């Protein structure tokens, strides 16, 4: 069979989010892109509606659309085992597999409308894996294979998992609608299902090791954490001021993670105690953190999001003097009141880690401007308040030894 592969040259947008360094890429398709995974910083795959699968081997410089021969199938899950073996699943009884990195895709199952819908796929090696399904009777189940998809066995669950993760051949966790956790200790032969929130959905689960994982969801977008591989979950807190719902989550370590959904992308650097909104456009279906700096997201209408610095705020701080000041001091901003931008100056006498934050009148952190180690000296930060509404706010500079707060007024 003659191979025809369309090379999609990626166009990096010249316009970046004013608050964070996320860039959009044009994928070359307008299909909704539901899932993406990288095996290392250079090679990754994305799947979506219309049977679309895209691949990069050069860190996203260009994406290649691969031939799947299922143009009427929405693909919701993709899982690369290595550079050669990749599985993808979707609605209407669709299971695809490649053994040569996507040059050829084989339809292990290729059903029709009315057949079961597959939402997620996870393999621990080339032959053993699991697929989450809503079957044609409306019952949720998990299909398992130990021979690379030649045969499957099914085990029923209370609902149907949207995402699955296995740490070995026996122990796995799945997440579901109605804030439900599924857990197995015998390779998926049986599942224990329990809800950890009153309502809302869990779409993704993120594990950083064999014990610690995170999910987010519920009616108030609450973050839950487990340290015993899903046996119990602790309520960490919620993301404030979220109007939509979260469809993706990925933590790179115990502290740093990202959440995406219908309300953009949020980041935490302290295990969910505080959140920074990094972008606020589009629907982010999946976030994949390759490192704490290199993070990817896929979205609706063929959009791919990408950051190489963790999505952190553009550097707007300048050291204006290296002279050691007499004391720790936070100055009044100028101008004040202000319309869009204002300058915040401060002096620090001791080299330390400092945090500069914006708070609302309730004392809730609205944005973290600086959270890094600074040398002795005098600094000036140019604060852009485009995404804030008119009102009274506070800005706070703190370290482990010192803290000072000032008030300013934004008038638009």
C-alpha positions as CSV (number, residue, x, y, z in Angstrom):
1,X,0.0,0.0,0.0
2,X,1.4,3.3,-1.0
3,X,2.0,5.6,1.9
4,X,0.6,9.1,1.7
5,X,1.5,11.3,4.6
6,X,0.6,14.9,4.8
7,X,3.3,17.0,6.5
8,X,1.7,19.8,8.4
9,X,4.1,22.7,8.9
10,X,3.5,24.2,12.3
11,X,2.9,27.9,12.4
12,X,3.9,29.5,15.7
13,X,1.6,32.3,16.6
14,X,3.4,35.6,17.0
15,X,0.9,36.7,19.6
16,X,1.4,35.2,23.1
17,X,-0.8,35.5,26.1
18,X,0.0,38.7,27.8
19,X,0.3,37.0,31.2
20,X,2.0,33.7,30.4
21,X,4.2,32.2,27.8
22,X,1.8,29.8,26.1
23,X,1.9,29.7,22.3
24,X,-0.7,28.3,19.9
25,X,0.2,26.1,17.0
26,X,-1.8,25.5,13.9
27,X,-2.1,21.8,13.5
28,X,-3.3,21.8,9.9
29,X,-6.7,20.4,10.9
30,X,-9.9,21.8,12.4
31,X,-10.9,18.6,14.2
32,X,-11.3,18.7,17.9
33,X,-8.1,17.1,19.5
34,X,-9.0,15.1,22.5
35,X,-5.9,13.3,23.7
36,X,-2.1,13.6,23.4
37,X,0.9,11.8,24.9
38,X,4.7,12.2,24.5
39,X,7.2,9.4,25.1
40,X,10.0,12.0,25.4
41,X,10.4,15.7,24.5
42,X,10.7,15.1,20.8
43,X,8.1,12.4,20.0
44,X,4.4,12.5,20.7
45,X,1.0,11.7,19.2
46,X,-2.4,13.5,19.3
47,X,-5.8,12.0,18.4
48,X,-9.2,13.6,17.7
49,X,-12.5,13.6,15.7
50,X,-12.6,12.3,12.2
51,X,-10.1,9.6,12.9
52,X,-7.3,12.2,13.1
53,X,-3.9,11.1,14.5
54,X,-1.0,13.6,14.4
55,X,2.6,12.8,15.2
56,X,5.7,14.9,15.9
57,X,9.3,13.6,16.1
58,X,11.0,17.0,16.4
59,X,9.4,18.5,19.5
60,X,6.4,20.0,17.7
61,X,8.3,21.9,15.0
62,X,6.0,20.0,12.6
63,X,3.2,17.6,13.0
64,X,2.4,14.8,10.6
65,X,-1.1,13.6,9.9
66,X,-1.1,9.8,9.8
67,X,-3.5,7.6,7.8
68,X,-6.0,5.7,10.0
69,X,-8.7,4.8,7.4
70,X,-11.5,5.6,10.0
71,X,-12.5,9.1,8.9
72,X,-16.0,8.8,10.6
73,X,-14.6,7.9,14.0
74,X,-14.0,10.2,17.0
75,X,-10.8,9.1,18.7
76,X,-10.7,9.9,22.4
77,X,-7.7,8.1,23.7
78,X,-4.1,7.4,22.6
79,X,-1.3,5.6,24.4
80,X,2.2,5.1,23.0
81,X,4.1,2.2,24.6
82,X,7.3,3.1,22.8
83,X,8.4,4.7,19.5
84,X,6.9,1.8,17.5
85,X,3.8,0.5,19.3
86,X,0.9,2.9,19.9
87,X,-2.8,2.2,20.6
88,X,-5.7,4.6,20.0
89,X,-9.4,4.1,20.8
90,X,-12.7,5.9,20.1
91,X,-16.4,5.7,19.6
92,X,-18.4,3.2,17.7
93,X,-16.2,0.2,18.7
94,X,-12.9,1.6,17.4
95,X,-9.5,0.2,18.5
96,X,-6.4,1.1,16.4
97,X,-2.8,-0.2,16.7
98,X,0.5,0.5,15.0
99,X,3.7,-1.4,15.3
100,X,5.8,1.0,13.2
101,X,5.3,4.4,14.8
102,X,2.2,5.1,12.8
103,X,3.3,4.5,9.3
104,X,0.5,1.9,9.2
105,X,-2.5,1.7,11.5
106,X,-4.4,-1.6,11.9
107,X,-8.1,-1.6,13.0
108,X,-8.3,-4.2,15.7
109,X,-11.9,-3.3,16.0
110,X,-13.9,-1.1,13.6
111,X,-17.5,-1.1,14.6
112,X,-20.6,1.0,13.6
113,X,-22.8,3.6,15.2
114,X,-24.5,1.9,18.2
115,X,-21.5,-0.2,19.1
116,X,-19.7,0.5,22.4
117,X,-17.8,3.8,22.8
118,X,-14.2,3.6,24.0
119,X,-13.0,6.6,26.0
120,X,-9.4,5.7,27.2
121,X,-6.6,3.3,26.8
122,X,-3.5,2.4,28.9
123,X,-0.8,-0.3,28.2
124,X,2.0,-1.3,30.6
125,X,3.9,-3.0,27.7
126,X,3.4,-3.9,24.1
127,X,0.9,-6.7,24.9
128,X,-0.9,-6.0,28.2
129,X,-3.4,-3.1,28.4
130,X,-6.9,-1.9,29.3
131,X,-9.6,0.1,27.6
132,X,-12.5,2.0,29.3
133,X,-15.8,1.5,27.6
134,X,-19.5,2.4,27.6
135,X,-20.8,-0.7,25.9
136,X,-23.9,-0.9,23.7
137,X,-26.1,-1.7,26.6
138,X,-25.2,1.4,28.5
139,X,-23.1,-0.5,31.0
140,X,-19.5,0.5,31.8
141,X,-16.7,-2.0,31.6
142,X,-13.0,-2.3,31.2
143,X,-11.6,-4.5,28.4
144,X,-8.3,-6.2,29.0
145,X,-5.8,-7.8,26.6
146,X,-2.6,-9.7,27.3
147,X,-1.8,-10.5,23.7
148,X,-1.6,-7.1,22.0
149,X,-5.3,-6.9,21.2
150,X,-5.8,-10.3,19.6
151,X,-8.3,-11.1,22.3
152,X,-10.1,-9.2,25.1
153,X,-11.8,-10.0,28.4
154,X,-14.3,-7.6,30.0
155,X,-14.9,-6.7,33.6
156,X,-17.9,-4.5,34.6
157,X,-17.8,-1.3,36.6
158,X,-20.3,1.1,38.0
159,X,-20.3,3.5,35.1
160,X,-17.5,3.8,32.6
161,X,-14.0,5.1,33.2
162,X,-12.9,8.2,31.3
163,X,-9.3,7.6,32.1
164,X,-7.1,4.7,33.4
165,X,-3.7,4.3,35.0
166,X,-1.9,1.1,35.9
167,X,1.3,1.0,37.9
168,X,1.8,-2.7,37.2
169,X,-0.1,-5.7,35.9
170,X,-2.3,-5.9,39.0
171,X,-3.0,-2.4,40.4
172,X,-4.9,0.2,38.5
173,X,-7.1,3.3,39.0
174,X,-9.8,4.7,36.8
175,X,-11.9,7.9,37.0
176,X,-15.5,8.4,36.0
177,X,-18.5,10.7,35.9
178,X,-20.3,11.4,39.2
179,X,-16.9,12.0,40.8
180,X,-16.3,8.2,40.9
181,X,-13.0,6.4,41.4
182,X,-12.5,2.8,40.2
183,X,-9.8,0.7,41.7
184,X,-8.5,-2.8,41.0
185,X,-5.8,-5.0,42.7
186,X,-6.1,-8.1,40.4
187,X,-5.4,-6.8,37.0
188,X,-8.9,-5.6,36.2
189,X,-10.8,-8.8,36.9
190,X,-12.8,-6.9,39.6
191,X,-13.2,-3.2,40.3
192,X,-14.1,-1.4,43.5
193,X,-16.0,1.8,42.7
194,X,-16.7,4.7,45.1
195,X,-17.6,8.4,44.8
196,X,-15.5,10.9,46.6
197,X,-17.6,14.0,45.8
198,X,-21.3,14.6,45.7
199,X,-21.5,15.4,42.0
200,X,-19.4,16.5,39.0
201,X,-17.2,14.5,36.7
202,X,-13.6,13.3,36.8
203,X,-12.1,13.2,33.3
204,X,-8.4,12.6,34.0
205,X,-6.2,11.2,36.6
206,X,-2.5,12.1,37.1
207,X,0.0,9.9,38.9
208,X,3.6,11.1,39.6
209,X,4.7,7.8,41.1
210,X,3.4,4.4,42.3
211,X,1.6,6.1,45.3
212,X,0.8,9.8,44.7
213,X,-1.9,10.9,42.2
214,X,-4.4,13.8,41.6
215,X,-7.9,14.2,40.2
216,X,-10.0,17.3,39.9
217,X,-13.7,17.8,39.4
218,X,-16.9,18.0,41.2
219,X,-19.3,21.0,41.1
220,X,-16.7,23.4,42.6
221,X,-13.6,22.1,40.8
222,X,-12.0,20.5,43.9
223,X,-8.5,19.0,43.7
224,X,-8.2,15.5,45.4
225,X,-4.9,13.8,46.2
226,X,-4.0,10.2,47.0
227,X,-0.8,9.0,48.6
228,X,-1.7,5.3,48.7
229,X,-2.6,4.6,45.0
230,X,-6.2,5.4,45.2
231,X,-7.3,3.7,48.5
232,X,-8.2,7.1,50.0
233,X,-8.3,10.7,48.6
234,X,-7.9,14.0,50.5
235,X,-9.7,17.2,49.6
236,X,-6.9,19.7,48.9
237,X,-9.1,22.6,47.9
238,X,-10.7,24.2,44.9
239,X,-9.6,26.5,42.1
240,X,-11.3,29.9,42.8
241,X,-13.4,31.8,40.2
242,X,-13.8,28.9,37.8
243,X,-16.9,29.3,35.7
244,X,-16.5,26.1,33.6
245,X,-15.3,22.6,34.4
246,X,-11.9,20.9,34.1
247,X,-11.3,18.2,31.6
248,X,-7.6,17.6,32.1
249,X,-4.9,17.5,34.8
250,X,-1.2,16.7,34.9
251,X,1.3,17.0,37.7
252,X,5.0,16.8,37.1
253,X,5.9,16.3,40.8
254,X,4.3,16.6,44.2
255,X,4.0,20.4,44.0
256,X,3.8,21.5,40.4
257,X,0.8,20.8,38.2
258,X,-1.6,22.1,35.5
259,X,-5.3,21.9,35.1
260,X,-7.2,22.6,31.8
261,X,-10.8,22.7,30.8
262,X,-13.5,25.0,29.5
263,X,-12.1,27.9,31.4
264,X,-8.4,27.8,30.2
265,X,-5.3,26.6,31.9
266,X,-4.4,27.0,35.6
267,X,-1.1,26.2,37.3
268,X,-0.1,25.4,40.9
269,X,3.4,25.4,42.4
270,X,2.3,24.4,45.9
271,X,0.3,21.2,45.4
272,X,-3.0,23.0,44.8
273,X,-3.0,25.5,47.7
274,X,-2.9,28.3,45.2
275,X,-3.6,28.5,41.4
276,X,-2.5,30.9,38.7
277,X,-4.7,31.3,35.6
278,X,-2.3,31.2,32.6
279,X,-4.6,31.2,29.6
280,X,-8.3,31.7,29.4
281,X,-9.4,30.7,25.9
282,X,-10.6,27.6,24.2
283,X,-11.3,24.2,25.6
284,X,-8.2,22.3,26.8
285,X,-9.0,18.5,26.5
286,X,-5.7,17.2,27.6
287,X,-2.5,18.6,29.3
288,X,0.8,16.7,29.1
289,X,3.8,17.9,31.1
290,X,7.0,16.4,29.7
291,X,9.1,18.4,32.2
292,X,8.4,21.2,34.6
293,X,9.1,23.6,31.7
294,X,7.9,21.8,28.6
295,X,4.1,21.4,28.7
296,X,1.6,20.6,25.9
297,X,-2.1,20.9,25.6
298,X,-4.6,20.0,22.9
299,X,-7.9,21.8,22.3
300,X,-10.9,22.2,20.1
301,X,-10.8,23.2,16.4
302,X,-7.4,21.7,15.9
303,X,-5.5,23.9,18.3
304,X,-2.3,22.8,20.0
305,X,-0.9,24.7,23.0
306,X,2.7,24.7,24.0
307,X,5.1,26.3,26.6
308,X,8.8,26.0,27.2
309,X,8.9,27.7,30.6
310,X,6.0,26.1,32.4
311,X,3.7,28.8,31.2
312,X,5.0,31.2,33.8
313,X,4.4,35.0,33.6
314,X,6.7,36.9,31.3
315,X,9.7,38.4,33.1
316,X,8.6,41.9,34.1
317,X,11.0,42.4,37.0
318,X,14.2,44.5,36.8
319,X,16.9,44.9,39.4
320,X,17.5,48.6,39.4
321,X,20.2,48.7,42.1
322,X,22.7,46.2,43.4
323,X,23.5,48.3,46.5
324,X,22.5,46.5,49.7
325,X,19.6,48.5,51.2
326,X,19.2,49.3,54.8
327,X,16.0,47.3,55.2
328,X,13.3,45.2,53.6
329,X,10.8,47.6,52.2
330,X,7.8,47.6,49.9
331,X,7.1,50.9,48.3
332,X,3.7,52.4,47.2
333,X,3.0,51.7,43.6
334,X,3.0,54.5,41.0
335,X,0.9,55.7,39.4
336,X,-1.9,55.1,41.9
337,X,-4.8,55.0,41.1
338,X,-3.9,53.5,37.7
339,X,-5.7,52.5,34.5
340,X,-3.8,49.5,33.1
341,X,-0.2,49.4,34.2
342,X,1.6,50.4,37.4
343,X,5.1,50.0,38.8
344,X,5.8,48.2,42.1
345,X,9.2,48.9,43.7
346,X,10.8,47.1,46.6
347,X,14.1,46.7,48.4
348,X,15.5,43.5,49.9
349,X,18.5,43.3,52.2
350,X,18.9,39.5,52.4
351,X,19.2,37.0,49.6
352,X,16.1,34.7,49.9
353,X,13.1,33.4,48.1
354,X,10.4,36.1,47.7
355,X,6.8,36.1,46.6
356,X,5.0,39.1,45.2
357,X,1.2,38.6,45.1
358,X,-2.0,40.4,44.1
359,X,-4.9,39.9,46.5
360,X,-8.6,41.0,46.4
361,X,-10.4,42.7,49.2
362,X,-11.3,39.3,50.7
363,X,-7.6,38.5,51.0
364,X,-7.7,35.8,48.3
365,X,-4.7,35.6,46.1
366,X,-5.7,36.7,42.6
367,X,-2.3,36.3,40.9
368,X,1.3,35.5,41.9
369,X,3.7,37.8,40.2
370,X,7.0,36.6,41.6
371,X,7.9,33.4,43.4
372,X,11.7,33.0,43.1
373,X,15.0,33.6,44.8
374,X,16.3,37.2,44.6
375,X,19.6,38.7,45.4
376,X,20.1,41.8,47.6
377,X,19.2,45.1,46.0
378,X,16.3,47.2,44.7
379,X,13.7,46.0,42.2
380,X,10.9,47.3,40.0
381,X,8.0,45.2,38.7
382,X,5.8,46.5,35.9
383,X,2.3,45.1,36.7
384,X,-0.2,44.8,33.9
385,X,-3.8,44.6,35.1
386,X,-5.6,44.0,31.8
387,X,-7.4,40.9,33.1
388,X,-8.5,42.6,36.3
389,X,-11.8,44.6,36.8
390,X,-11.9,48.0,38.5
391,X,-11.6,48.0,42.2
392,X,-9.4,48.0,45.3
393,X,-6.6,45.4,45.5
394,X,-3.6,44.7,47.7
395,X,-0.1,43.7,46.7
396,X,2.0,41.7,49.2
397,X,5.7,41.0,49.3
398,X,6.8,38.2,51.6
399,X,9.7,35.8,52.4
400,X,10.1,33.3,55.3
401,X,11.3,36.2,57.5
402,X,9.4,39.3,56.3
403,X,6.1,40.4,54.9
404,X,4.7,43.8,53.8
405,X,1.4,44.7,52.1
406,X,0.2,47.9,50.3
407,X,-3.1,48.9,48.7
408,X,-3.8,50.2,45.2
409,X,-6.8,51.2,43.1
410,X,-7.5,50.1,39.6
411,X,-9.8,52.4,37.5
412,X,-10.8,51.4,34.0
